Amino acid sequence: MQSFPAVDPIPLPAPIWLLKLLHIVTLSLHFVAVEMLLGGLLLAVLLSLFRGSPQSLVTARALARRLTVVMTFVINLAVPPLLFAQVLYGRALYTSSVLIGLYWISIVAILILTYWLLYRFSARLEAGESAWWVGLSAWLLAGCIARLLSTNMTLMLRPEVWRDMYSASAAGAYLPTGDPTLTPRWLLMLAGGLFIGGLWLIYLSGRSTFTAEEKRFVASLGGKVAAVFGLVYLTAGLWAAGVQPAVVKAGLATHPLYKFAGFAGYGWLALVVVAVLVGILAGFGKISIGLSGFLAWTGVLLAVLVEITFTVYRDGVRDLTLLSKGYDVWDRAVVTNWGVVGLFLVLFVAGLGVIGWLVSVVARARKVMEGAISI
Ligand code: HEM
């Protein structure tokens, strides 16, 4: 019996390799922003709860101020991969989205609430009020969104459970059960948050808006967090890879195309190890100003490369899982309109340029000292 809906009347308007490339680039950027949000928020909450030193509050405030901006990037960098995923995997992704429809649509409401709580968290910290519970609520909600996304991205790979789920509820009122890959995958993203959050702090420690003492505190904390949670992230990654079906593991090792995704997995592993070493250096070493600037930018580069290799590997896992169930993403009718594709690419590159410029504006803004309280 055919598991995937057969209706796919419109041919793809661009080569599949190009759509996949754009998907991986944009999704990697979404993941960088997501991890900054999940990790940066939890760190800010803990720092504002356990105010061990004046620098704790300064760091919490510095993170919270930036999180509302990070959220903008989370959302705007989420839409392109959603569109590319729908184009490439629509018959699987639409089906799983409908099956958990109530939860899927609830993401919009949860997201709005999370965003509002982020603003409240930052405002309360700025006003010197107790804020940790507001930030913690925002983090828990963001974690729920992550869980729902992991749920959908794994349910789309399990056509064998779709029929029973639809029989149980056509209103999308049930979540799937019994998938051994779901929880490791979700925890991997949560652990990645603290790891990337640590690297983010190492980068922030280079900001001229901190005093010398604050810089030392931020770098040392960021380094320790990146080192410890880099190891947790590694463990979660090995767990998530280990629970994949045998056919997927075999494909990642031997399939002529997807063994490159397997290589990306090893690349991810090596990069996380390097990042852990950078964390150890920043967290425990005595570092000169010159070296700290170098470490800050190395951390940024590593964070981006880690997410790219992760996304390539994850893409291989998805394609091989679907392939084993009869869905070959490469087997689609393509009618390329090169004029439109060319125009799209020009606008896409211009868009990336604008994002880069916006990030640089954010990085250069706020020349007030981080410790200053503005009400
Ligand atoms: C607080 C906000 C958000 C968080 C914490 C978050 C988190 C995540 C996580 C954890 C995943 C990986 C799931 C997995 O594969 O296991 C993911 C993937 C994804 N997210 Fe987000 N996300 C957020 C907002 C959004 C929004 C607003 C959208 C849509 C406009 C979105 C679109 C996507 C898509 C399409 C994927 C998967 C794409 C693919 O696999 O091809 N996300 N997100």
Boltz pocket constraint, residues with backbone or C-beta under 6 A from the ligand:
constraints:
  - pocket:
      binder: B
      contacts: [[A, 27], [A, 30], [A, 34], [A, 37], [A, 38], [A, 74], [A, 75], [A, 78], [A, 79], [A, 81], [A, 82], [A, 83], [A, 85], [A, 111], [A, 114], [A, 142], [A, 143], [A, 145], [A, 146], [A, 147], [A, 149], [A, 150], [A, 151], [A, 153], [A, 185], [A, 186], [A, 189]]
      max_distance: 6.0
